[in-house]
């Protein structure tokens, strides 16, 4: 996403299993490479992760 990802918009690099299609590649955004999944930010389910991360993005 050349101009960044708007809050609440699913990343175009996620596959049907919510895995990053460009993981480990040099064009992966720095913010993604430095992100560490933690229960505080991701919850315990995909639905919780989407809700928490959307709220953080909007803040």
C-alpha positions as CSV (number, residue, x, y, z in Angstrom):
1,X,0.0,0.0,0.0
2,X,2.2,2.8,-1.3
3,X,0.5,5.6,0.7
4,X,0.0,3.6,3.9
5,X,-3.0,1.7,5.2
6,X,-6.0,3.7,6.4
7,X,-7.4,2.7,9.8
8,X,-10.0,-0.1,9.6
9,X,-8.9,-1.2,6.1
10,X,-7.6,-4.8,5.8
11,X,-4.0,-4.9,4.6
12,X,-3.8,-6.0,1.0
13,X,-0.8,-8.2,1.8
14,X,-2.8,-10.6,4.1
15,X,-3.8,-13.9,2.6
16,X,-7.0,-15.9,3.4
17,X,-5.3,-17.2,6.6
18,X,-4.3,-13.7,7.7
19,X,-0.6,-14.4,7.0
20,X,1.6,-11.8,5.4
21,X,2.3,-12.5,1.8
22,X,5.5,-10.4,1.9
23,X,6.9,-11.6,5.3
24,X,10.7,-11.6,5.2
25,X,10.9,-9.6,2.0
26,X,12.8,-6.3,1.8
27,X,9.7,-4.4,0.7
28,X,7.8,-5.3,3.8
29,X,7.0,-2.0,5.7
30,X,9.3,-1.3,8.7
31,X,6.3,-0.9,11.0
32,X,5.2,-4.4,10.2
33,X,8.7,-5.9,10.6
34,X,9.0,-4.3,14.0
35,X,5.5,-5.3,15.2
36,X,5.5,-7.9,17.9
37,X,2.2,-9.7,18.4
38,X,1.2,-9.5,22.1
39,X,-2.2,-10.4,23.7
40,X,-2.6,-6.8,24.7
41,X,-2.7,-5.8,21.1
42,X,-4.0,-8.9,19.4
43,X,-6.3,-10.6,21.9
44,X,-6.8,-14.3,21.6
45,X,-8.9,-14.4,18.4
46,X,-8.8,-12.9,14.9
47,X,-12.0,-10.9,15.7
48,X,-10.4,-9.5,18.9
49,X,-7.2,-8.6,17.0
50,X,-9.2,-6.7,14.4
51,X,-11.2,-4.8,17.0
52,X,-8.2,-3.8,19.1
53,X,-5.9,-2.9,16.2
54,X,-8.7,-0.9,14.6
55,X,-9.2,1.1,17.8
56,X,-5.5,1.7,18.1
57,X,-5.3,2.9,14.5
58,X,-8.1,5.3,14.9
59,X,-6.6,6.7,18.1
